[in-house]
Each structure stands twice: as C-alpha cells, then as structure tokens.
Amino acid sequence: MELIHRPRRLRRTSLIRKLVSETKVAVERLIQPYFVTDGEGVHEEINGMPGIYRESVDSLVASISDDMKLGLNKVMLFGVTERKDPMATSAVDDHNPAILAVKALKDKFSDELFVSADVCLCAYTDSGHCGVTVDGEVDNDRSLTVLSQMALALAQAGCDCVAPSDMMDGRVGAIRETLEAHDLVDTIILAYTAKYASSYYGPFREAANSAPGEGDRKGYQMDFRNRSEALRELMLDEEEGADIVMVKPALAYLDVISDFHRNTELPVAAYNVSGEYAAVKLLVQAGQADEQSLVFENLTAITRAGASIILTYHLRDILKNGWRQP
C-alpha cells in the first residue's frame, strides 16, 4: 500500500516518542499538600488516602525535613483541629496548627522551602461550612473579615502564599486589601478560582474533619454543570489581585483548565484532589493498574489541558520512587 503519511513513524520507539512528545510534567511545578493538627507526636495515616498523614507540628517538620532530602521543596498546608465554633475563632488564634506550622517551617528552612497555606473556615466552624453561619445561612460578608484575618496571620507567620478556597464573593480583594494595609505586598494569593461542588472531596473531608454538619456547599461552590461561569470567576479574581488562579478538581474539569489557559496571562494551577488520588491507589491495590504509569497519565492530562502548577498528593511517591515521565 502506498501511504505518504504514516503517523506511526513517530511512535516507533521510545526515543522517538520522547523526541516528539508535546507535553512534559515538570516535577518542579508540583506542590505536595500536608495536614497539620493540634498536639504533639501525632502521625496518623488517613484511612481514605494511603501514604498521607495527619500530623502535629513537630511531626510535620520532621516529615518535611525528610521529604526535602528527596527534592521536595513546595508544600500546601491544611489545618485540622477539634476546636470549632460558629465564628471560626481557632482559624486566627495563637494555637492554630497551620499558623504554628508556617512559623516553624520558615524558621527552620527559610526560602529553601516554599510554604503555601489554605485559607478556608470549614475546618474551624462547628457547622463545617467554609464561611461563618448566621441564622443557618453562610454569611458572605462576615466571612470575609475572618478569612482576611486568617490570611494575614498566615502571612505574618512567614507564609509565602495564601490560598483562599472558600468561594465567598470578594474574598481575594478583601485579602489583598488586608495584606497591603499591613505592608505584606510580596505575599502571593493563589485563588481557588473555580472550585466546584464535587463528590471527589470525600477523603479530604475525612482528613480535615471538615464535612458540613447540615446541608451542602452548593450555595457557594460552583455547579459542575457550568463552564462559562468559571470565566466570570476568573475575571473577578484577576481584578481583585490574584497572582495564580486554580481549578479544583482537575481531572473532571480539564475543559475549564483549558479555558483558563486561553483566557488569562496568570499562571494556571489545578488541584489533583483526594478522590482522584484515592482512585489511583485503589486501582493499584486491586492489581488493575501500574501506579507510575497511571499517575503520569493523570498529571500529563492536567498539564496538557493548560495547568502549569499542580497540587498533587502523588509528589512524594514520585520523588521517593524516582519515577520519571514515560
């Protein structure tokens, strides 16, 4: 058969495939999430997330010290506490585990470690909602005050980057104004710009003890049926002073990541969330997939869609096992 065009020529060997590959996952653009809790000597594996732990500050610092020896140098912290109330006062008090962890990590590692921290109230409210509730409803504007103070406390502790994930209207602008008022002009805001109300968050809610006690989060997190609405959120976060914009979850929202990539000059991040991580682990445990191949297939898809930064629980495994993109 006389064929002039034979695309298989460029797929014939591994070397050729690598030569012409269009997408590469950059390990230096991956961020590892960690869960930090109250107490001392706490190092508890999370049931739904094999290999991921809930740790007290002392244990966390030791774990990250070990992980840095593997080459890991970018982290995202999530606070976990049993001290909850309607106004999320533990989000900003002197005993907040995430704030204490930021200070301990920056005191020990300074600029050798990029420290970012989640800014949300779900782990600190007794309702489990991402904002404070008044008469059973999440009060957007009252929540902004607490979120801004939480971001300020994290920044004053040395946090390089604050990451509001609450999806309250106006929270990026409120945080930026608060940081500027305290001369914290270099603090990065990584905005959870399009955070969808997703079923992929189950293992995270167990890890952070942050499931809502009543109702759900569909009144403030985005509807998964909507795509163009995400571009409105993108426009608003850009106007309010975000430095990085993020889509969460990642794998079910590759179209939204692609939209962001085409419509902003800001770096686009994506969160390879707990449910996506747990699905990989379950397939591997069942003998139905090769973990390295599946991890890189997922991360490559997210990168190919347009994300230049990925939060992923897989980073430690990648470095520990010396995995490289096939």
C-alpha positions as CSV (number, residue, x, y, z in Angstrom):
1,M,0.0,0.0,0.0
2,E,1.4,3.4,-1.0
3,L,1.0,5.7,2.0
4,I,2.8,9.1,2.1
5,H,1.6,10.0,5.6
6,R,2.4,7.4,8.3
7,P,2.0,9.0,11.8
8,R,3.2,5.7,13.3
9,R,6.7,6.6,12.2
10,L,6.9,9.0,15.1
11,R,5.7,6.3,17.5
12,R,8.0,3.5,16.6
13,T,10.5,3.6,19.5
14,S,10.6,5.1,23.0
15,L,13.4,7.5,22.0
16,I,11.4,8.8,19.0
17,R,8.3,9.2,21.1
18,K,10.2,11.2,23.7
19,L,11.7,13.3,20.9
20,V,8.3,14.4,19.6
21,S,6.3,14.4,22.8
22,E,4.2,17.6,23.2
23,T,3.7,17.6,26.9
24,K,6.1,17.2,29.8
25,V,5.2,17.1,33.5
26,A,7.6,19.4,35.4
27,V,8.2,18.0,38.8
28,E,9.5,21.4,40.0
29,R,5.9,22.7,39.4
30,L,4.2,20.2,41.7
31,I,3.1,21.1,45.2
32,Q,2.6,18.5,48.0
33,P,-0.3,19.0,50.4
34,Y,0.1,18.2,54.1
35,F,-2.4,18.1,57.0
36,V,-1.3,19.6,60.3
37,T,-3.2,19.2,63.5
38,D,-3.1,20.0,67.2
39,G,-1.0,18.2,69.8
40,E,2.5,16.6,69.8
41,G,3.8,13.4,68.4
42,V,0.8,12.9,66.1
43,H,1.4,11.0,62.9
44,E,-1.8,9.3,61.8
45,E,-2.4,7.8,58.3
46,I,-5.6,8.9,56.8
47,N,-7.9,6.0,56.0
48,G,-9.0,7.1,52.6
49,M,-5.6,8.3,51.5
50,P,-2.8,5.7,51.8
51,G,0.6,7.3,52.4
52,I,-0.9,10.7,53.5
53,Y,-0.9,11.6,57.2
54,R,-2.5,14.0,59.7
55,E,0.5,15.3,61.8
56,S,1.2,17.6,64.7
57,V,3.7,20.5,64.0
58,D,6.7,18.6,65.4
59,S,6.0,15.6,63.3
60,L,5.2,17.7,60.2
61,V,8.5,19.5,60.4
62,A,10.4,16.1,60.7
63,S,8.4,14.7,57.8
64,I,9.0,17.7,55.5
65,S,12.7,17.6,56.5
66,D,12.9,14.0,55.2
67,D,10.9,14.9,52.1
68,M,13.2,17.8,51.3
69,K,16.1,15.3,51.1
70,L,14.1,13.7,48.2
71,G,14.0,17.0,46.4
72,L,10.5,18.2,47.6
73,N,10.5,22.0,48.3
74,K,6.9,23.2,47.8
75,V,4.1,22.5,50.2
76,M,0.5,23.4,50.9
77,L,-0.7,23.2,54.5
78,F,-4.2,22.4,55.7
79,G,-5.1,22.9,59.4
80,V,-7.1,20.4,61.4
81,T,-8.5,21.0,64.8
82,E,-11.2,19.9,67.2
83,R,-11.6,23.5,68.4
84,K,-14.6,24.7,66.4
85,D,-17.2,27.4,66.9
86,P,-19.7,29.4,64.9
87,M,-17.2,32.3,64.2
88,A,-14.2,30.0,63.4
89,T,-12.1,31.8,66.1
90,S,-9.5,29.0,66.0
91,A,-8.7,30.0,62.4
92,V,-6.9,33.0,63.7
93,D,-5.9,32.3,67.3
94,D,-2.4,31.7,68.6
95,H,-2.9,27.9,68.7
96,N,-3.9,27.4,65.1
97,P,-1.8,24.5,63.9
98,A,-1.4,25.8,60.3
99,I,-0.1,29.1,61.5
100,L,2.3,27.4,64.0
101,A,3.5,25.1,61.3
102,V,4.2,28.0,58.9
103,K,6.3,29.7,61.5
104,A,8.2,26.5,62.4
105,L,8.9,25.7,58.8
106,K,10.1,29.2,57.8
107,D,12.2,29.4,60.9
108,K,13.9,26.2,60.0
109,F,14.1,26.3,56.2
110,S,13.6,30.0,55.3
111,D,13.5,30.4,51.5
112,E,14.7,26.8,50.9
113,L,11.0,25.8,51.3
114,F,8.0,27.4,49.5
115,V,5.2,27.4,52.0
116,S,1.6,28.0,51.0
117,A,-1.4,27.5,53.2
118,D,-5.1,27.0,52.6
119,V,-7.4,29.9,53.7
120,C,-10.9,28.5,54.5
121,L,-13.1,28.2,57.6
122,C,-14.5,24.7,57.1
123,A,-12.0,23.1,59.5
124,Y,-12.7,25.7,62.2
125,T,-16.5,26.3,62.1
126,D,-18.8,24.0,64.1
127,S,-21.1,23.9,61.1
128,G,-18.3,22.6,58.8
129,H,-19.1,25.3,56.3
130,C,-16.5,27.4,54.6
131,G,-17.8,30.6,56.0
132,V,-19.5,31.7,59.2
133,T,-23.2,31.0,59.5
134,V,-25.8,33.4,60.8
135,D,-29.4,32.0,61.4
136,G,-28.4,28.9,59.5
137,E,-27.1,30.7,56.4
138,V,-23.5,31.2,55.4
139,D,-22.9,35.0,55.7
140,N,-20.6,36.0,52.9
141,D,-19.5,39.4,54.1
142,R,-18.9,38.5,57.7
143,S,-16.9,35.5,56.5
144,L,-14.6,37.9,54.5
145,T,-13.5,39.5,57.8
146,V,-12.4,36.2,59.3
147,L,-10.8,34.9,56.1
148,S,-8.8,38.1,55.7
149,Q,-7.6,37.9,59.3
150,M,-6.6,34.2,58.8
151,A,-4.7,35.1,55.6
152,L,-3.0,38.0,57.5
153,A,-2.0,35.7,60.4
154,L,-0.5,33.2,58.0
155,A,1.4,35.9,56.1
156,Q,2.7,37.4,59.3
157,A,4.0,33.9,60.3
158,G,6.0,33.8,57.1
159,C,3.7,32.1,54.6
160,D,4.9,32.7,51.0
161,C,1.5,32.1,49.6
162,V,-2.1,32.2,50.9
163,A,-4.7,30.2,49.1
164,P,-8.4,31.1,49.7
165,S,-10.5,28.1,48.9
166,D,-13.8,29.2,50.5
167,M,-15.5,30.6,47.3
168,M,-17.0,33.6,49.1
169,D,-17.6,36.5,46.8
170,G,-15.0,39.2,47.1
171,R,-12.6,37.2,49.2
172,V,-9.5,37.7,47.0
173,G,-10.0,41.5,47.1
174,A,-10.6,41.6,50.8
175,I,-7.4,39.5,51.5
176,R,-5.3,41.6,49.1
177,E,-6.5,44.8,50.8
178,T,-5.7,43.5,54.2
179,L,-2.3,42.3,53.2
180,E,-1.5,45.6,51.5
181,A,-2.6,47.5,54.6
182,H,0.0,45.6,56.6
183,D,2.8,46.1,54.1
184,L,2.7,42.4,53.1
185,V,3.0,43.3,49.5
186,D,5.0,40.2,48.5
187,T,2.6,37.6,49.7
188,I,1.2,35.6,46.8
189,I,-2.5,34.9,46.5
190,L,-3.3,31.6,44.9
191,A,-7.0,31.7,44.4
192,Y,-9.2,28.7,44.2
193,T,-11.0,30.5,41.3
194,A,-13.2,27.7,40.0
195,K,-13.8,25.3,42.9
196,Y,-16.7,23.0,42.1
197,A,-19.1,21.3,44.5
198,S,-17.7,17.9,43.8
199,S,-18.0,14.3,45.1
200,Y,-14.2,13.9,44.7
201,Y,-13.6,15.6,48.1
202,G,-14.6,12.8,50.4
203,P,-11.2,11.6,51.6
204,F,-10.1,15.2,52.1
205,R,-13.1,15.9,54.3
206,E,-12.2,12.9,56.4
207,A,-8.6,14.1,56.6
208,A,-9.5,17.7,57.7
209,N,-12.6,16.7,59.7
210,S,-14.4,19.3,57.7
211,A,-17.6,17.8,56.3
212,P,-20.6,20.1,56.7
213,G,-22.9,19.1,59.6
214,E,-26.0,20.2,57.8
215,G,-26.8,21.0,54.1
216,D,-24.1,21.1,51.5
217,R,-21.8,23.6,49.8
218,K,-23.6,24.1,46.6
219,G,-24.7,27.6,47.7
220,Y,-21.1,28.9,47.3
221,Q,-19.0,26.3,45.4
222,M,-19.6,26.1,41.7
223,D,-22.2,23.9,39.9
224,F,-20.5,21.2,38.0
225,R,-22.9,21.7,35.1
226,N,-21.4,25.2,34.4
227,R,-18.4,26.1,32.4
228,S,-18.6,29.7,31.2
229,E,-19.4,30.8,34.8
230,A,-15.8,29.9,35.6
231,L,-14.6,32.6,33.3
232,R,-16.6,35.2,35.3
233,E,-14.9,34.0,38.4
234,L,-11.5,34.2,36.6
235,M,-12.2,37.8,35.6
236,L,-13.2,38.8,39.2
237,D,-10.2,37.1,40.8
238,E,-7.8,38.8,38.3
239,E,-9.4,42.2,39.1
240,E,-9.2,41.6,42.8
241,G,-5.5,40.9,42.8
242,A,-4.9,37.1,42.5
243,D,-1.4,36.1,41.4
244,I,-2.3,32.5,40.5
245,V,-5.7,31.1,39.6
246,M,-6.7,27.5,40.2
247,V,-9.3,24.9,39.1
248,K,-10.4,22.2,41.5
249,P,-10.9,19.3,41.0
250,A,-8.6,18.6,38.0
251,L,-9.5,15.5,36.0
252,A,-13.2,16.1,35.6
253,Y,-12.6,19.7,34.7
254,L,-9.9,19.6,32.0
255,D,-12.1,21.8,29.8
256,V,-12.2,24.5,32.5
257,I,-8.4,24.3,32.9
258,S,-8.1,24.7,29.1
259,D,-10.5,27.7,29.2
260,F,-8.3,29.4,31.9
261,H,-5.1,28.7,29.9
262,R,-6.6,30.5,26.9
263,N,-8.1,33.4,28.8
264,T,-5.5,34.6,31.3
265,E,-1.8,35.5,31.4
266,L,-1.6,34.5,35.1
267,P,-0.2,31.1,36.0
268,V,-2.9,28.4,36.0
269,A,-2.9,25.8,38.7
270,A,-5.0,22.7,39.2
271,Y,-5.7,20.5,42.2
272,N,-5.4,16.8,41.7
273,V,-7.7,16.2,44.6
274,S,-8.0,13.5,47.3
275,G,-10.7,11.4,45.4
276,E,-8.5,11.3,42.3
277,Y,-5.6,10.2,44.4
278,A,-7.6,7.6,46.2
279,A,-8.9,6.2,42.9
280,V,-5.3,5.6,41.8
281,K,-4.4,3.9,45.0
282,L,-7.5,1.6,44.8
283,L,-6.7,0.6,41.3
284,V,-3.1,-0.2,42.1
285,Q,-4.1,-2.2,45.3
286,A,-6.5,-4.2,43.2
287,G,-3.7,-5.0,40.7
288,Q,-5.6,-3.3,37.9
289,A,-3.0,-0.6,37.1
290,D,0.7,0.3,37.2
291,E,0.9,3.2,39.7
292,Q,3.7,5.1,37.9
293,S,2.0,5.0,34.6
294,L,-1.4,6.0,35.9
295,V,0.0,8.8,38.0
296,F,1.8,10.3,35.0
297,E,-1.1,9.7,32.7
298,N,-3.3,11.8,35.0
299,L,-0.7,14.5,35.6
300,T,0.1,14.7,31.9
301,A,-3.6,15.2,31.1
302,I,-3.8,18.0,33.6
303,T,-0.7,19.6,32.1
304,R,-1.8,19.1,28.6
305,A,-5.1,20.9,29.4
306,G,-3.1,24.0,30.4
307,A,-2.1,23.8,34.0
308,S,1.4,24.9,34.7
309,I,1.2,24.2,38.5
310,I,-0.4,21.1,40.0
311,L,-1.2,20.4,43.7
312,T,-0.9,16.6,44.0
313,Y,-0.6,14.0,46.8
314,H,1.5,11.9,44.4
315,L,4.6,14.1,44.6
316,R,6.2,12.4,47.5
317,D,5.8,9.0,45.8
318,I,7.2,10.3,42.6
319,L,10.4,11.6,44.3
320,K,10.7,8.6,46.7
321,N,10.5,6.1,43.9
322,G,12.5,8.0,41.4
323,W,9.6,7.9,38.9
324,R,10.0,9.7,35.6
325,Q,7.5,10.5,32.9
326,P,7.4,7.6,30.4
